[in-house]
Amino acid sequence: MTGQKFTQADMDAVSDNPDLTEDQIRSMVPFAQAFPELAAKIPTRGPQKAAKKISTTIRLSPEVITHFKAGGPGWQARIDSALKEWVAGH
């Protein structure tokens, strides 16, 4: 569904929300400010327990990407695991 374009008619068909007024938009505040008790109950991600990974860009062959993506979600972690296994053996 990537690249799906929705028309205004599509949006009108599924939305019964009225447009916001300028005053409503100006009066908006962040969720945590509007509902502090509820925001405090929402779990957040804590500090990482394991060493951080480094973000990088790498160019891989289409065959490698296709192979790892075929396994579904987590394909980048599987590439990382395969590379770590290779490094340990060399």
C-alpha positions, 0 to 999 in steps of 0.5 A, spaced: 500 500 500 506 504 499 504 510 495 497 510 496 493 516 494 487 518 498 482 523 494 478 528 498 472 524 497 475 518 500 477 522 506 470 525 507 467 518 506 471 516 513 471 522 517 465 526 521 470 530 524 468 538 524 474 542 521 478 546 527 477 553 528 483 558 529 481 559 536 481 551 537 488 550 534 491 556 538 488 553 545 492 546 543 497 544 548 501 537 548 498 531 551 502 531 557 500 538 559 493 536 558 493 530 561 499 529 566 496 523 570 494 519 564 501 521 561 505 519 567 502 512 566 504 511 559 510 506 559 516 509 556 522 506 553 528 506 559 535 507 558 538 501 553 541 495 557 546 493 551 551 497 548 548 502 543 548 500 535 551 505 530 547 508 525 550 508 518 549 507 511 551 501 507 550 499 500 548 491 499 547 487 493 539 486 491 540 478 493 542 480 500 537 484 501 531 480 498 534 474 502 534 477 509 527 481 507 524 474 505 524 472 513 520 478 515 520 483 520 527 483 523 531 483 517 536 488 519 537 485 526 539 478 522 544 482 517 547 484 524 547 477 527 550 474 520 556 480 520 557 479 527 558 471 526 563 472 520 567 477 524 567 472 530 570 467 525 575 472 522 
